[in-house]
Amino acid sequence: MARARERLRAFLTAIPHPHPHRKHRRSRLRTHSPDLLLADPASHPPHRHPYAHAVGLVALVLVGAWLGLLIVGAVRAPVGPMDTTMALRPSLSGGTKINVSPLGALELDSHAAPIRLDVDVDRLDPVRSQALVKHPERLSGLQQEVARDVRDGTRELAWRSCVAVVSGATALGLAVYRRPRRALAAGGLALALLAASGAGAYATWNPKSVLEPKFSGLLSSAPSVVGNARSIVTEFDVYQKELARLVTNVTRLYDATSTLPVYQPDPGTVRVLQVSDIHLNPAAWHIIGSLVEQYRIDVIIDSGDTMDHGSAAENAFLDPIPDLGAPYVWVRGNHDSSATQRYLQGLENVHVLDEGRAVTVGGLRVAGTGDPQFTPDRTTVPGGDPAERMAGLRLASALRDQRRAGTPVDIAVAHNPVAARETDGTVPLVLAGHVHHRENELLPLGTRLKIEGSTGGGGLRAVQNEEPEKVRASVLYLDRGTRALQAWDEITLGGLGLTTAEVSRHLAAPAHPGSGPSAPPSGPAP
């Protein structure tokens, strides 16, 4: 066999080529070595699938574009009296994030695209800030100046980002493929992806996102600086000026290293603090007292589960309620006993609601019912959702009676959302808790259901969890004349350590009934 191979190799090498003009054929034949022709076809490496090439190219483009944006994509731009750094970053949710170090951050749901606009406030220019402080008349033009600076900075950022993604993808493509044509293809694809992302951001741009910012850090006080909910809903021009005032306040904060301005309450707005499921956490009273003072709360509404076991020994935990600084409206939860209810009825400035009882407090008419079940009592069989629905039907009947009597109820309260949903169509707003997470739903007949999380962070049992449950409460803003809900702030604190704080503002814009999330199973809270 070896001798036959050698003879065939000699034969292939000695093939004559009589035509000089066919040199290209001779060269092509010589490129095929006899060894290759005689080699085992199974030893040849398989060709890569074309999809693998495409996936590899896209991955390379994404990594190269990200590196380009990270290294050379940032733009320094002045915005009013502040020096800022603007940059585009890959993101699954899009939006805009404004970092005001060391105060915290402000997030806007400005667009839905795979890129996020990051704006870092680097420093306050001493010359420009002192000029504003010494010449307050210049503040009148600050709004136009800030808008112009942001527009110019965004335009420059767009050009810089194009250069960054093309450069990054091309450089990485050249390093990996070592072929200029493929490297240029990577750069072109990166530019196309950036253009598509920009088109998506433009198509989904939401200019009203500034009305519902999410604050974190020390800027959790910012909703009080920006303005009251009524002005935001009814006077957008005024709100634009309030945004300029926010920039001014931050300017003075940097200049004087003082705290943010205090909250300016709107006399036409009733402020309700919604709390629930405190579960014997003593820190909750300090949090509630602080919120009452900061937001000038008119009424506190607690949808129950203040206790864990409902025993008489736990009643002393309720003693701080009269000193919270606002009337306290309460309904019984499934962890609160009748003994708990009787004890609260004897406390000053506390209004206990049950079986549809209604009270007028803080200018609002509020009615509620206690939970029909007391789950810590293992001697009885829980009635489950049917018992909750019956309690909700009785509450709805009481609400209709109040309407016929000429004293319609503004807010209804029940502990379990299953009971609360039965009031649909009989009251504008119904509050509940029990499930330890927030939900907001417009029911089919027009009633808005607001479910609050745990203001006690799940109570002392939270230490048994791998991650502490967050502390949640909400401030509701209602028009004093119409008593309609206009907006609310969702306040979230970072669990037992309370190391983080977020405030997210939401507007009660009209929505299609039934568009909210579907109701989850109501099983007893843990």
TASUL-V149115 format. One record per pair of residues at least 12 apart in sequence whose C-alpha atoms are under 8 Angstrom apart, sorted by sequence separation. I is the first residue (numbers start at 1). J is the second residue. If there is no record, write none. Layout:
<<I:J> <I:J>>
This chain:
<<74:86> <75:87> <95:107> <96:108> <171:183> <227:239> <249:261> <356:368> <357:369> <420:432> <438:450> <439:451> <457:469> <458:470> <476:488> <490:502> <491:503> <74:87> <95:108> <96:109> <170:183> <173:186> <226:239> <355:368> <356:369> <438:451> <439:452> <457:470> <458:471> <475:488> <476:489> <490:503> <491:504> <73:87> <74:88> <95:109> <96:110> <169:183> <170:184> <173:187> <353:367> <354:368> <355:369> <373:387> <437:451> <438:452> <457:471> <474:488> <475:489> <489:503> <490:504> <73:88> <94:109> <95:110> <96:111> <170:185> <227:242> <353:368> <354:369> <355:370> <372:387> <412:427> <417:432> <437:452> <438:453> <456:471> <457:472> <474:489> <475:490> <489:504> <490:505> <94:110> <95:111> <170:186> <226:242> <353:369> <354:370> <372:388> <411:427> <414:430> <415:431> <416:432> <417:433> <436:452> <437:453> <454:470> <455:471> <456:472> <474:490> <475:491> <489:505> <490:506> <94:111> <95:112> <169:186> <170:187> <225:242> <226:243> <353:370> <371:388> <410:427> <411:428> <412:429> <413:430> <414:431> <415:432> <416:433> <417:434> <430:447> <432:449> <436:453> <437:454> <454:471> <455:472> <473:490> <474:491> <488:505> <489:506> <69:87> <94:112> <95:113> <169:187> <409:427> <410:428> <411:429> <412:430> <413:431> <414:432> <415:433> <416:434> <428:446> <429:447> <430:448> <431:449> <432:450> <433:451> <435:453> <436:454> <453:471> <454:472> <455:473> <472:490> <473:491> <487:505> <488:506> <69:88> <70:89> <93:112> <94:113> <97:116> <99:118> <101:120> <168:187> <226:245> <273:292> <372:391> <408:427> <410:429> <411:430> <412:431> <413:432> <414:433> <415:434> <416:435> <424:443> <428:447> <429:448> <430:449> <431:450> <432:451> <433:452> <434:453> <453:472> <454:473> <472:491> <473:492> <487:506> <488:507> <69:89> <93:113> <94:114> <95:115> <96:116> <97:117> <98:118> <99:119> <100:120> <101:121> <166:186> <167:187> <225:245> <226:246> <330:350> <371:391> <411:431> <424:444> <425:445> <427:447> <428:448> <429:449> <430:450> <431:451> <432:452> <433:453> <452:472> <453:473> <472:492> <487:507> <488:508> <92:113> <93:114> <94:115> <95:116> <96:117> <97:118> <98:119> <99:120> <100:121> <101:122> <166:187> <169:190> <211:232> <225:246> <328:349> <329:350> <330:351> <331:352> <424:445> <425:446> <426:447> <429:450> <431:452> <433:454> <452:473> <471:492> <472:493> <486:507> <487:508> <12:34> <91:113> <92:114> <93:115> <94:116> <95:117> <96:118> <97:119> <98:120> <99:121> <100:122> <165:187> <166:188> <327:349> <328:350> <329:351> <330:352> <331:353> <332:354> <369:391> <392:414> <421:443> <424:446> <425:447> <436:458> <452:474> <470:492> <471:493> <486:508> <66:89> <91:114> <92:115> <93:116> <94:117> <96:119> <98:121> <326:349> <327:350> <328:351> <329:352> <330:353> <331:354> <369:392> <424:447> <470:493> <471:494> <485:508> <486:509> <66:90> <90:114> <91:115> <166:190> <225:249> <271:295> <273:297> <327:351> <329:353> <399:423> <423:447> <470:494> <471:495> <9:34> <90:115> <91:116> <165:190> <166:191> <271:296> <272:297> <273:298> <275:300> <310:335> <315:340> <322:347> <469:494> <470:495> <471:496> <9:35> <89:115> <90:116> <165:191> <271:297> <272:298> <273:299> <274:300> <275:301> <276:302> <277:303> <278:304> <279:305> <280:306> <300:326> <302:328> <304:330> <309:335> <310:336> <311:337> <318:344> <322:348> <369:395> <392:418> <393:419> <396:422> <400:426> <468:494> <469:495> <470:496> <88:115> <89:116> <270:297> <271:298> <272:299> <273:300> <274:301> <275:302> <276:303> <277:304> <278:305> <279:306> <280:307> <299:326> <300:327> <301:328> <302:329> <303:330> <304:331> <305:332> <306:333> <308:335> <309:336> <310:337> <312:339> <322:349> <368:395> <392:419> <396:423> <399:426> <468:495> <469:496> <88:116> <89:117> <270:298> <271:299> <272:300> <273:301> <274:302> <275:303> <276:304> <277:305> <278:306> <279:307> <280:308> <298:326> <299:327> <300:328> <301:329> <302:330> <303:331> <304:332> <305:333> <307:335> <308:336> <309:337> <310:338> <311:339> <312:340> <315:343> <319:347> <322:350> <388:416> <391:419> <392:420> <395:423> <396:424> <399:427> <421:449> <468:496> <88:117> <89:118> <162:191> <165:194> <272:301> <274:303> <276:305> <277:306> <278:307> <279:308> <297:326> <298:327> <299:328> <300:329> <301:330> <302:331> <303:332> <304:333> <305:334> <306:335> <307:336> <310:339> <311:340> <321:350> <389:418> <390:419> <392:421> <393:422> <420:449> <87:117> <88:118> <265:295> <276:306> <277:307> <299:329> <303:333> <304:334> <305:335> <306:336> <310:340> <388:418> <389:419> <392:422> <393:423> <396:426> <86:117> <87:118> <263:294> <265:296> <305:336> <388:419> <392:423> <86:118> <87:119> <162:194> <262:294> <263:295> <292:324> <293:325> <304:336> <367:399> <85:118> <86:119> <292:325> <385:418> <389:422> <85:119> <86:120> <292:326> <327:361> <417:451> <462:496> <84:119> <85:120> <225:260> <282:317> <285:320> <289:324> <327:362> <84:120> <85:121> <225:261> <228:264> <230:266> <285:321> <288:324> <289:325> <355:391> <84:121> <85:122> <225:262> <227:264> <228:265> <280:317> <331:368> <332:369> <333:370> <334:371> <337:374> <83:121> <84:122> <222:260> <224:262> <225:263> <228:266> <230:268> <331:369> <332:370> <333:371> <334:372> <336:374> <356:394> <457:495> <82:121> <83:122> <84:123> <221:260> <224:263> <225:264> <230:269> <285:324> <331:370> <332:371> <334:373> <335:374> <355:394> <356:395> <457:496> <82:122> <83:123> <224:264> <229:269> <331:371> <333:373> <334:374> <335:375> <355:395> <356:396> <82:123> <83:124> <333:374> <334:375> <335:376> <357:398> <82:124> <83:125> <334:376> <356:398> <365:407> <367:409> <81:124> <82:125> <355:398> <356:399> <365:408> <366:409> <371:414> <81:125> <365:409> <366:410> <367:411> <368:412> <369:413> <370:414> <371:415> <364:409> <365:410> <366:411> <367:412> <368:413> <369:414> <370:415> <371:416> <364:410> <365:411> <366:412> <367:413> <368:414> <369:415> <81:128> <82:129> <364:411> <366:413> <80:128> <81:129> <358:409> <428:484> <429:485> <80:142> <299:361> <299:362> <298:362> <80:145> <79:145> <80:146> <304:370> <310:376> <79:146> <86:153> <309:376> <446:513> <86:154> <445:513> <80:149> <88:157> <442:511> <444:513> <79:149> <87:157> <442:512> <443:513> <444:514> <78:149> <79:150> <86:157> <224:295> <442:513> <443:514> <77:149> <442:514> <443:515> <88:161> <410:483> <441:514> <442:515> <443:516> <410:484> <441:515> <442:516> <78:153> <441:516> <77:153> <440:516> <441:517> <76:153> <440:517> <75:153> <439:517> <75:156> <334:415> <75:157> <115:197> <331:413> <333:415> <74:157> <114:197> <331:414> <332:415> <333:416> <73:157> <113:197> <331:415> <75:160> <113:198> <74:160> <115:201> <73:160> <74:161> <113:200> <435:522> <72:160> <73:161> <112:200> <113:201> <112:201> <435:524> <436:525> <73:163> <111:201> <434:524> <435:525> <73:164> <111:202> <113:204> <434:525> <69:161> <72:164> <73:165> <112:204> <270:362> <71:164> <111:204> <112:205> <270:363> <110:204> <111:205> <69:164> <110:205> <111:206> <68:164> <69:165> <110:206> <68:165> <109:206> <110:207> <143:240> <67:165> <68:166> <110:208> <143:241> <146:244> <65:164> <66:165> <68:167> <69:168> <110:209> <65:165> <68:168> <109:209> <110:210> <143:243> <64:165> <65:166> <67:168> <68:169> <108:209> <143:244> <333:434> <65:167> <66:168> <108:210> <142:244> <65:168> <109:212> <64:168> <65:169> <108:212> <109:213> <418:522> <64:169> <108:213> <417:522> <63:169> <64:170> <107:213> <108:214> <416:522> <62:169> <64:171> <106:213> <107:214> <61:169> <64:172> <106:214> <107:215> <60:169> <64:173> <106:215> <139:248> <105:215> <106:216> <303:413> <305:415> <61:172> <104:215> <105:216> <303:414> <304:415> <60:172> <61:173> <104:216> <105:217> <303:415> <60:173> <104:217> <106:219> <103:217> <104:218> <105:219> <103:218> <104:219> <103:219> <363:480> <133:252> <364:483> <129:251> <129:252> <61:186> <65:190> <60:186> <61:187> <129:255> <124:251> <58:186> <61:189> <62:190> <303:431> <57:186> <61:190> <303:432> <304:433> <305:434> <124:254> <303:433> <304:434> <385:522> <384:523> <375:524> <276:432> <277:433> <274:431> <276:433> <277:434> <276:434> <277:436> <82:251> <81:251> <284:455> <284:456> <283:456> <282:456> <281:456> <276:452> <277:453> <278:454> <280:456> <281:457> <275:452> <276:453> <277:454> <278:455> <279:456> <274:452> <275:453> <276:454> <277:455> <278:456> <281:459> <275:454> <276:455> <277:456> <278:457> <279:458> <280:459> <281:460> <275:455> <276:456> <278:458> <279:459> <280:460> <295:475> <277:458> <278:459> <279:460> <277:459> <334:524> <275:472> <276:473> <275:473> <274:473> <275:474> <273:473> <274:474> <273:474> <274:475> <273:475> <274:476> <272:475> <273:476> <271:475> <272:476> <271:476> <272:477> <270:476> <271:477> <272:478> <270:477> <271:478> <269:477> <270:478> <269:478> <270:479> <269:479> <270:480> <268:479> <269:480> <268:480> <268:481> <270:483> <230:477> <229:477> <230:479> <233:486> <230:486> <229:486> <230:487> <229:487> <229:488> <233:507> <223:503> <220:501> <220:502> <221:503> <223:505> <217:500> <218:501> <220:503> <216:500> <217:501> <216:501> <217:502> <216:502> <215:502> <216:503> <214:502> <215:503> <214:503> <215:504> <214:504> <213:504> <214:505> <212:504> <213:505> <212:505> <211:505> <212:506> <211:506> <212:507> <211:507>>
